[in-house]
């Protein structure tokens, strides 16, 4: 059985050593409403192509992981009801010949298998609030501990436990590097209030850190924390107000476990009148652009 399929565009780029950026499909299938999600998927790819970078949107179609999608594949992840697939789900989907949108963890794993070293997402998964009782922690973290890929994200969503997430990444020896800042972002907000130990100011420096990481043989990934520009962030006071209402709503509804985050995010979009969604799109675009620059710097030193 084929472990994965490369699109012709991605295959040629890998053979030629051209810059490539992996893109997840969960943000398209589960994170954005239709038809905005199809528009966003096309836009993210066009941002990369227009800067000379090959996009590799990743998804599992009919049981087979696809690294790079054609127009039909992009349409499928936007319009079909797909499973949300993490790393553990990939073999099950293969056995069922079912389709799934890949999470950060699954996208990072499959991209690395294909030899792609840079990945753009919106926000990284992390440790959930109350995890001391529930042990609820995203597989994104443990996957990055064993996967040599650089993930550009706007930190983690503020509905998560940010300090606990940073502690886990430190424990797993996954470097977290602020891009032109030493402040760790909180997805919709430029500054979570937590300070990073390290920051780098150019894509070339990030690529140099990647090369040094390889030379040391550690095998971990790197998280590049790329905050949304301050003029585009969600108003912090409004953000705090909506989050407080969302947590109270989840408590009253008796929502627990894995259902909490989807409930909160859906509630936040509604309560914010769509503002959170627009900020989400802005930060994703910003991450795609920065990832493209890092991919070009990485290709240049190979």
C-alpha positions as CSV (number, residue, x, y, z in Angstrom):
1,X,0.0,0.0,0.0
2,X,1.2,3.5,-0.8
3,X,2.1,5.4,2.4
4,X,1.5,8.8,0.8
5,X,1.1,10.4,-2.6
6,X,3.0,13.5,-3.7
7,X,1.4,15.9,-6.1
8,X,3.4,16.5,-9.3
9,X,4.1,20.1,-8.2
10,X,5.4,19.0,-4.8
11,X,7.4,16.1,-6.2
12,X,9.2,18.3,-8.7
13,X,9.9,20.9,-6.0
14,X,11.4,18.3,-3.7
15,X,13.6,16.9,-6.5
16,X,14.8,20.4,-7.4
17,X,15.4,21.6,-3.9
18,X,12.8,24.4,-4.2
19,X,11.2,26.0,-1.2
20,X,8.0,24.3,0.0
21,X,5.6,25.1,2.8
22,X,3.2,22.5,4.2
23,X,-0.4,23.6,5.0
24,X,-2.9,21.8,7.2
25,X,-6.4,20.9,6.0
26,X,-8.2,21.0,9.4
27,X,-8.3,24.8,9.4
28,X,-10.2,24.6,6.1
29,X,-12.6,21.7,6.9
30,X,-13.2,22.4,10.5
31,X,-11.9,25.9,11.3
32,X,-13.6,28.1,8.8
33,X,-17.2,28.3,7.6
34,X,-18.2,27.6,4.0
35,X,-17.7,29.1,1.5
36,X,-15.0,31.2,3.2
37,X,-12.9,28.1,3.8
38,X,-12.5,27.4,0.1
39,X,-11.5,31.0,-0.6
40,X,-9.0,30.8,2.2
41,X,-7.5,27.5,1.0
42,X,-6.9,29.0,-2.4
43,X,-5.6,32.3,-1.0
44,X,-3.1,30.6,1.3
45,X,-1.7,28.6,-1.6
46,X,-1.6,31.8,-3.9
47,X,0.3,33.7,-1.2
48,X,3.1,31.1,-1.4
49,X,3.1,30.7,-5.2
50,X,3.3,34.5,-5.7
51,X,6.5,34.6,-3.7
52,X,8.1,31.6,-5.4
53,X,7.2,29.0,-2.9
54,X,5.4,25.7,-3.6
55,X,2.4,25.0,-1.3
56,X,1.8,21.5,-0.1
57,X,-1.7,21.3,1.4
58,X,-2.0,18.0,3.2
59,X,-5.1,15.8,3.6
60,X,-6.1,12.1,3.6
61,X,-8.3,11.3,0.7
62,X,-10.0,7.8,0.4
63,X,-7.5,6.4,2.9
64,X,-4.3,7.8,1.3
65,X,-2.3,10.8,2.6
66,X,-1.9,13.4,-0.1
67,X,1.0,15.8,0.1
68,X,-0.1,18.6,-2.1
69,X,-3.6,18.8,-3.5
70,X,-5.0,19.6,-6.9
71,X,-8.1,21.8,-7.4
72,X,-10.4,18.8,-6.9
73,X,-8.6,17.9,-3.6
74,X,-8.9,21.5,-2.3
75,X,-12.6,21.5,-3.2
76,X,-13.1,18.2,-1.3
77,X,-11.5,19.4,2.0
78,X,-13.6,22.5,1.8
79,X,-16.9,21.0,1.0
80,X,-17.0,17.4,2.2
81,X,-17.6,16.4,5.8
82,X,-14.2,14.9,6.7
83,X,-12.9,13.2,9.9
84,X,-10.5,15.4,11.9
85,X,-7.4,13.3,11.7
86,X,-4.5,13.3,14.1
87,X,-1.4,11.0,13.8
88,X,-3.1,8.1,15.6
89,X,-6.0,8.2,13.1
90,X,-4.0,7.9,9.9
91,X,-3.8,4.0,9.9
92,X,-7.5,3.7,10.8
93,X,-8.5,6.0,7.9
94,X,-6.2,4.0,5.6
95,X,-8.0,0.7,6.6
96,X,-11.4,2.3,6.1
97,X,-10.4,4.0,2.9
98,X,-11.9,7.1,4.5
99,X,-11.0,10.8,4.2
100,X,-9.7,13.1,6.8
101,X,-8.5,16.7,7.3
102,X,-5.1,16.7,9.0
103,X,-4.5,18.4,12.3
104,X,-1.2,20.2,13.1
105,X,0.2,16.9,14.4
106,X,-0.8,14.8,11.4
107,X,0.3,17.5,8.9
108,X,3.7,17.8,10.6
109,X,4.2,14.1,10.6
110,X,3.3,13.6,7.0
111,X,5.2,16.6,5.8
112,X,8.3,15.4,7.6
113,X,7.9,12.0,6.0
114,X,7.9,13.6,2.6
115,X,11.0,15.7,3.4
116,X,9.2,19.1,3.8
117,X,10.8,21.2,6.6
118,X,8.5,24.2,7.0
119,X,4.8,24.3,7.9
120,X,2.4,27.2,8.4
121,X,-0.6,26.9,10.6
122,X,-2.9,29.3,12.5
123,X,-2.4,28.3,16.1
124,X,-0.6,25.4,17.8
125,X,-2.6,23.0,20.0
126,X,-1.5,22.8,23.6
127,X,-2.4,22.0,27.1
128,X,-6.0,22.5,27.9
129,X,-7.3,24.4,30.9
130,X,-8.0,21.9,33.7
131,X,-5.6,19.4,32.3
132,X,-4.3,18.6,35.8
133,X,-7.5,16.7,36.2
134,X,-8.3,15.7,32.6
135,X,-4.8,15.1,31.2
136,X,-6.2,16.8,28.1
137,X,-3.2,17.8,25.9
138,X,-2.9,18.2,22.2
139,X,-0.9,15.6,20.3
140,X,0.7,18.5,18.5
141,X,3.2,18.8,21.4
142,X,4.3,15.2,21.6
143,X,4.5,15.0,17.8
144,X,6.8,18.0,17.6
145,X,9.1,16.4,20.2
146,X,9.9,13.7,17.6
147,X,9.4,15.4,14.2
148,X,12.0,17.6,12.6
149,X,9.8,20.4,11.2
150,X,9.6,24.1,11.7
151,X,6.0,25.2,12.5
152,X,5.1,28.9,12.1
153,X,2.1,29.7,14.3
154,X,0.5,32.7,16.2
155,X,1.2,30.9,19.5
156,X,-1.8,29.0,20.9
157,X,-5.4,29.9,21.3
158,X,-6.1,31.9,24.4
159,X,-8.8,29.3,25.4
160,X,-5.8,27.0,26.3
161,X,-3.5,27.0,29.2
162,X,-0.6,29.0,27.8
163,X,2.0,28.8,30.6
164,X,1.4,25.0,30.9
165,X,1.8,24.7,27.1
166,X,5.1,26.5,27.2
167,X,6.3,24.4,30.1
168,X,5.5,21.2,28.2
169,X,7.3,22.4,25.1
170,X,10.3,23.1,27.3
171,X,10.1,19.6,28.9
172,X,9.9,18.1,25.4
173,X,13.0,20.1,24.4
174,X,11.1,21.8,21.5
175,X,12.6,25.2,20.9
176,X,10.1,28.1,20.9
177,X,11.5,31.1,19.0
178,X,9.8,34.4,18.8
179,X,9.9,35.9,15.3
180,X,11.1,39.5,15.8
181,X,9.7,39.5,19.3
182,X,10.3,37.9,22.7
183,X,6.6,38.0,23.6
184,X,4.7,34.8,23.1
185,X,1.5,35.5,21.1
186,X,-2.0,34.3,22.1
187,X,-3.5,33.7,18.7
188,X,-6.0,36.6,18.4
189,X,-3.7,38.7,20.5
190,X,-0.1,39.9,19.8
191,X,1.1,39.4,23.4
192,X,-0.1,36.6,25.8
193,X,1.8,38.2,28.7
194,X,4.5,35.5,28.6
195,X,8.1,36.1,27.6
196,X,10.2,33.8,25.5
197,X,13.8,33.0,26.2
198,X,14.8,33.4,22.5
199,X,13.9,35.5,19.5
200,X,15.3,35.8,16.0
201,X,14.9,38.6,13.6
202,X,15.1,37.1,10.2
203,X,14.1,34.0,8.1
204,X,17.8,33.4,7.5
205,X,18.5,33.1,11.3
206,X,15.6,30.7,11.6
207,X,17.0,28.6,8.8
208,X,20.4,28.6,10.5
209,X,18.8,27.4,13.8
210,X,17.2,24.6,11.8
211,X,20.5,23.6,10.3
212,X,22.2,23.6,13.8
213,X,19.3,21.5,15.1
214,X,19.9,18.9,12.4
215,X,23.6,18.9,13.1
216,X,23.0,18.1,16.8
217,X,20.8,15.2,15.8
218,X,18.0,16.0,18.3
219,X,15.1,15.2,16.0
220,X,12.7,17.7,17.5
221,X,10.7,20.4,15.7
222,X,10.9,24.1,16.2
223,X,8.0,26.4,16.9
224,X,8.3,29.9,15.4
225,X,5.9,32.1,17.4
226,X,4.8,34.8,14.9
227,X,2.4,37.3,16.4
228,X,-0.3,39.0,14.4
229,X,0.6,42.6,13.7
230,X,-0.7,44.7,16.6
231,X,-2.9,46.8,14.4
232,X,-4.8,43.7,13.3
233,X,-5.2,42.0,16.6
234,X,-8.5,41.6,18.3
235,X,-9.2,44.4,20.8
236,X,-7.9,42.9,24.1
237,X,-10.8,44.2,26.2
238,X,-13.4,42.8,23.8
239,X,-11.4,39.5,23.6
240,X,-11.4,39.2,27.4
241,X,-15.1,40.0,27.6
242,X,-16.1,37.4,25.0
243,X,-13.8,34.7,26.4
244,X,-15.3,35.1,29.9
245,X,-18.8,34.7,28.5
246,X,-17.7,31.7,26.5
247,X,-16.3,29.9,29.5
248,X,-19.4,30.6,31.5
249,X,-21.6,29.3,28.7
250,X,-19.6,26.1,28.4
251,X,-19.9,25.6,32.2
252,X,-23.6,26.1,32.1
253,X,-24.0,23.7,29.2
254,X,-22.0,21.0,31.0
255,X,-19.6,20.7,28.1
256,X,-16.5,18.7,29.1
257,X,-13.4,17.0,27.7
258,X,-12.7,17.3,24.0
259,X,-15.9,19.0,23.3
260,X,-14.9,22.1,25.2
261,X,-12.6,23.8,22.7
262,X,-14.9,23.4,19.6
263,X,-17.8,24.7,21.8
264,X,-15.7,27.7,22.9
265,X,-14.5,28.5,19.4
266,X,-17.9,28.3,17.9
267,X,-19.4,30.4,20.7
268,X,-16.6,33.0,20.3
269,X,-17.3,33.5,16.6
270,X,-21.0,34.0,17.3
271,X,-20.5,36.3,20.3
272,X,-17.8,38.4,18.5
273,X,-20.0,39.0,15.5
274,X,-17.4,37.3,13.3
275,X,-14.5,39.5,14.5
276,X,-12.6,36.6,15.8
277,X,-12.9,34.8,12.5
278,X,-11.5,37.8,10.6
279,X,-8.5,38.0,13.0
280,X,-8.0,34.3,12.5
281,X,-7.7,34.7,8.8
282,X,-5.3,37.7,9.1
283,X,-3.0,35.8,11.4
284,X,-3.1,32.7,9.2
285,X,-2.1,34.8,6.2
286,X,0.7,36.4,8.2
287,X,2.0,32.9,9.2
288,X,1.9,31.7,5.6
289,X,4.0,34.6,4.4
290,X,6.6,34.2,7.1
291,X,6.8,30.4,6.5
292,X,7.4,31.2,2.9
293,X,10.3,33.4,3.7
294,X,11.8,30.7,6.0
295,X,11.3,28.0,3.3
296,X,13.2,30.2,0.9
297,X,16.0,30.8,3.4
298,X,16.1,27.0,4.1
299,X,16.3,26.1,0.5
300,X,19.1,28.6,0.0
301,X,21.4,27.0,2.5
302,X,20.9,23.4,1.4
